[in-house]
């Protein structure tokens, strides 16, 4: 028969039509469906820690404490907001898959999730560059710190980070929307990762693949270069200090930032490498790791800064001992 039959936004194997599906089906973690309930427990715990931790950071910095009116804490607030957007744009849907087997996501919803995920993940990297610049100015030009990093400059840096990554992430959903999807609408993943979606297209998707690679290399490569440049100058300044105690104390102001960098880039690098070159690794391992690594920075950042930053520690102590004061 020359007729074709449409089912849930897809067509049967005899069709010659090419369309966008009305919905995608997110499988969760393929092969581990029986363990979804158990897998949801650490995911739910990590998401709760991420939300509470980052909202606590925002609440503390928003307080009228004068010692928190510094550029470093404004950048920390931006980091907290990006962490909240990244985790909230993906984890609630993951949990609905794990708990209720609610796997459907609309085509436009999938593309929206894809955009927020890619743009805010890269904004996080840009904010770490801004924080590296903040540490560079504080250590290498301490007397000019307040004149270099004015509120106006901080706002311009923040806007530049948002615009850069907001614009660079636009091609992801636009490219994904233009491809014809005639094979299947089933995504073997917990969220709408760009490469997982476009792999379903029955077309030559090299443009999407090349753009993804260009985006990662240009953005992450540029950011790592500027962070490395800042820290080369910071280390030079630290080694010029006269005493070991002064060197350790000054370097101590950078430890939180260095931990935040490692928490973002190491899982990100490992995930990117395994997605492209880990063809022999089981699919459930790749999907599980890609899902966990999204939550690593949002969970660790508030813990790192809460433990390492005296102003935040002091404000937390004040909050918990408020009744006594």
Helices and strands as residue ranges (DSSP letters): E 6-7, E 10-11, E 23-26, G 33-35, H 36-62, G 66-68, H 71-100, E 104-106, H 107-140, G 142-144, H 145-148, H 151-168, H 170-178, E 186-187, H 194-198, H 206-239, H 244-252, H 255-277, H 283-308, H 310-320
